[in-house]
């Protein structure tokens, strides 16, 4: 191997396509005249977003964000038989295992609609930050991953080519199809996946030592619950069961989301100053939103509406 | 090694995107979508995660503000963008060198640390990488810029020359001298002259 090849291999672990949504947001702010040309840093919530490791807040910026609605757990499932709490859960806070098992049972019995490649998945999302809200936006993503569309509050609908990176719904759907359905396998998969997805961890690149795998698994489950076009019932159930197996995951009943709705908080506390919540509907356990609470304030993003439609611009 | 760059939609090259953005500024976002991930990766490899967001955001903001001066004869905007990025990275020269030195001293690379798991971390400490990092720290800035634009940046000598605003012969000689220095520091992993001139 010559020296050029050695240089070429050095730091090749850096992801091929790093997350650039924060930068995109900053550029769009300048393009749209919202920012002075000199000091850019003031115009955007980048610290929070990068810290979170979620691109979600930036999806509102438009072109590159291929966000997709969640269709899982859409029905009003009947809790039915009492869930059996299985496995070595004794040392865990009792709440998480019981509540998430119930969520899993409901998800497993919920019909997922069939959708066509030419249909669009829809989602309406809010974005709240300690230093102010970003616009609420609606997003349509063609199921085949070829196009997406966005409408920011008070703006025109924009339809464009879909981004082909990690947020592309067709790619997300392929990821989903490849996931194991056994909760232990699923958790191992999410915990062990290679580094390129590090940004999906709830603490991004700043997780306390030893918590990275948990943060990654928690982050990815939330990411797929929110962004996957279609999750088969048994995989949604596996995701809830896998969540329950992550150490330091607990339940906080009656948690408020960023838009004043109360639900079941699934919270990961890594012992840092920040706690990350997913808020699930207390009836059918579908995903309502997330929030991250720290000394700096609360970041919250809620899904206000979602579903499948035939055209961008339509609302379920 | 790298995934194919997204094809220009409808066969439109960068120059055409920039031209459109003159009357429809939002078109410029397409240039961002095309090139920002690769540029960010380049910046992260040199400086780590921390300053990369600012540098990438500022690269595209400056490019946007200067889009009227873009020479439409160049269909590929990468040399122009990498040139802006290179200038912005100069402020961080000490940090860059500091991280090569840290890798060379400890065998742990602060740049890749956030992206690797425990097993990789343990494997990372091989002597070759440590010597390579020491050699990179020891290069002059012009030599390092030229070398890394053609390796990590994946620019041709001609493109790197455009980015750096020097003749392509200058880039060629800088890369060649940088390589010679790396070989000396790496000490014998390369048979003398065997690969000289094969690449580029």
Boltz contact constraints between the chains, C-beta under 6 A:
constraints:
  - contact:
      token1: [A, 2]
      token2: [B, 190]
      max_distance: 6.0
  - contact:
      token1: [A, 2]
      token2: [B, 195]
      max_distance: 6.0
  - contact:
      token1: [A, 3]
      token2: [B, 179]
      max_distance: 6.0
  - contact:
      token1: [A, 3]
      token2: [B, 182]
      max_distance: 6.0
  - contact:
      token1: [A, 3]
      token2: [B, 183]
      max_distance: 6.0
  - contact:
      token1: [A, 3]
      token2: [B, 190]
      max_distance: 6.0
  - contact:
      token1: [A, 4]
      token2: [B, 199]
      max_distance: 6.0
  - contact:
      token1: [A, 6]
      token2: [B, 132]
      max_distance: 6.0
  - contact:
      token1: [A, 7]
      token2: [B, 151]
      max_distance: 6.0
  - contact:
      token1: [A, 8]
      token2: [B, 151]
      max_distance: 6.0
  - contact:
      token1: [A, 11]
      token2: [B, 45]
      max_distance: 6.0
  - contact:
      token1: [A, 11]
      token2: [B, 111]
      max_distance: 6.0
  - contact:
      token1: [A, 11]
      token2: [B, 112]
      max_distance: 6.0
  - contact:
      token1: [A, 13]
      token2: [B, 112]
      max_distance: 6.0
  - contact:
      token1: [A, 13]
      token2: [B, 115]
      max_distance: 6.0
  - contact:
      token1: [A, 13]
      token2: [B, 116]
      max_distance: 6.0
  - contact:
      token1: [A, 14]
      token2: [B, 41]
      max_distance: 6.0
  - contact:
      token1: [A, 14]
      token2: [B, 44]
      max_distance: 6.0
  - contact:
      token1: [A, 14]
      token2: [B, 45]
      max_distance: 6.0
  - contact:
      token1: [A, 14]
      token2: [B, 115]
      max_distance: 6.0
  - contact:
      token1: [A, 16]
      token2: [B, 2]
      max_distance: 6.0
  - contact:
      token1: [A, 16]
      token2: [B, 3]
      max_distance: 6.0
  - contact:
      token1: [A, 17]
      token2: [B, 37]
      max_distance: 6.0
  - contact:
      token1: [A, 18]
      token2: [B, 40]
      max_distance: 6.0
  - contact:
      token1: [A, 18]
      token2: [B, 41]
      max_distance: 6.0
  - contact:
      token1: [A, 20]
      token2: [B, 36]
      max_distance: 6.0
  - contact:
      token1: [A, 20]
      token2: [B, 37]
      max_distance: 6.0
  - contact:
      token1: [A, 20]
      token2: [B, 40]
      max_distance: 6.0
  - contact:
      token1: [A, 22]
      token2: [B, 53]
      max_distance: 6.0
  - contact:
      token1: [A, 23]
      token2: [B, 53]
      max_distance: 6.0
  - contact:
      token1: [A, 23]
      token2: [B, 56]
      max_distance: 6.0
  - contact:
      token1: [A, 23]
      token2: [B, 57]
      max_distance: 6.0
  - contact:
      token1: [A, 24]
      token2: [B, 32]
      max_distance: 6.0
  - contact:
      token1: [A, 26]
      token2: [B, 57]
      max_distance: 6.0
  - contact:
      token1: [A, 27]
      token2: [B, 32]
      max_distance: 6.0
  - contact:
      token1: [A, 27]
      token2: [B, 60]
      max_distance: 6.0
  - contact:
      token1: [A, 27]
      token2: [B, 61]
      max_distance: 6.0
  - contact:
      token1: [A, 30]
      token2: [B, 61]
      max_distance: 6.0
  - contact:
      token1: [A, 31]
      token2: [B, 25]
      max_distance: 6.0
  - contact:
      token1: [A, 31]
      token2: [B, 26]
      max_distance: 6.0
  - contact:
      token1: [A, 40]
      token2: [B, 57]
      max_distance: 6.0
  - contact:
      token1: [A, 63]
      token2: [B, 29]
      max_distance: 6.0
  - contact:
      token1: [A, 64]
      token2: [B, 33]
      max_distance: 6.0
  - contact:
      token1: [A, 161]
      token2: [B, 9]
      max_distance: 6.0
  - contact:
      token1: [A, 164]
      token2: [B, 6]
      max_distance: 6.0
  - contact:
      token1: [A, 195]
      token2: [B, 115]
      max_distance: 6.0
  - contact:
      token1: [A, 195]
      token2: [B, 116]
      max_distance: 6.0
  - contact:
      token1: [A, 198]
      token2: [B, 115]
      max_distance: 6.0
  - contact:
      token1: [A, 205]
      token2: [B, 49]
      max_distance: 6.0
  - contact:
      token1: [A, 205]
      token2: [B, 114]
      max_distance: 6.0
